[in-house]
């Protein structure tokens, strides 16, 4: 506890913020790991809950209140649960209907974009996990890269500092943080791949690099949205991170990129294998 009227030192602030951030990450990763290990409907329930929270926070930022967008939040959650029950065609139809209705109802483009943002996160993660081969490994790789990138960027940015990455969008982010996050993300990605018996092939290194960079772009995108609407955090759900959106902003972009890479390399039937085996 600091003395009243005395500013705590930067190292104390760094330690407290970093420990809280790491603790939140560990808890979220543990929940995600248990759900993804089980797969099926349990994974769908957890992913649907996260996507629903993300959509509520998005609506709160872009519309000033979450309540008007609740039907669209419910539609996203239902679509993901339906996917978890093994009915992908029906699930995509529900999501497409919600997206069309949001585009008609407005406000445009923020309401349909919010549906797309939350649904992209949920469907990407569930599509990877549901793949017949390497589904668990693919989820571990994506989540591991994103979490390590986030922590690595936080540590390097605070410890090294230096030139700002994009001050107009996110004044606190630095080039040193971006590079530190990239190195940490690639190292974590290769470590997770090795844990599942996959050799660090050049293609897998490139995948880890792409996912780390894309996750940082996702962070910047969310920062831009919050800045556009004058919001500091998306919420208060996750200690050390703000809202759920603040925690998974990089995961939205990285999971979608992972599915695109997986489908492009391995085909629609097994995106996880296309992502992991090179």
QUIFENGI-V820871 format. One record per backbone hydrogen bond with DSSP energy under -0.5 kcal/mol. CO is the residue of the C=O (numbers start at 1). NH is the residue of the N-H. Records with the same first field share a line. If there is no record, write none. Layout:
CO->NH + NH
This chain:
3->6
5->7
9->13
10->14
11->15
12->16
13->17
14->18
15->19
16->20
17->21
18->22
19->23
20->24
21->25
22->26
23->27
24->28
25->29
26->30
27->31
28->32
29->33
30->34
31->35
32->36
33->37
34->38
35->39
39->42 + 43
40->44
41->45
42->46
43->47
44->48
45->49
46->50
47->51
48->52
49->53
50->54
51->55
52->56
53->57
54->58
55->59
56->60
57->61
58->62
59->63 + 65
60->64
66->69
67->70
69->72 + 73
70->74
71->75
72->76
73->77
74->78
75->79
76->80
77->81
78->82
79->83
80->84
81->85
82->87
83->86
87->91
88->92
89->93
90->94
91->95
92->96
93->97
94->98
95->99
96->100
97->101
98->102
99->103
100->104
101->105
102->106
107->111
109->113
110->114
111->115
112->116
113->117
114->118
115->119
116->120
117->121
118->122
119->123
120->124
121->125
122->126
123->127
124->128
125->129
126->130
127->131
128->131
134->138
135->139
136->140
137->141
138->142
139->143
140->144
141->145
142->146
143->147
144->148
145->149
146->150
147->151
148->152
149->153
150->154
151->155
152->156
153->157
154->158
155->159
156->160 + 161
157->161
163->175
166->169 + 170
170->166 + 173
173->165 + 166
174->178
175->179
176->180
177->181
178->182
179->183
180->184
181->185
182->186
183->187
184->188
185->189
186->190
187->191
188->192
189->193
190->194
191->195
192->196
193->196 + 198
194->197
199->201
201->204 + 205
202->206
203->207
204->208
205->209
206->210
207->211
208->212
209->213
210->214
211->215
212->216
213->217
214->218
215->219
216->220
217->221
218->222
219->223
220->224
221->225
222->226
223->227
224->228
225->229
226->231
227->230
237->239
238->241 + 242
241->243
242->238
243->247
244->248
245->249
248->252
249->253
250->254
251->255
252->256
253->257
254->258
255->259
256->260
257->261
258->262
259->263
260->264
261->265
262->266
263->267
267->270
269->132
270->274
271->275
272->276
273->277
276->278
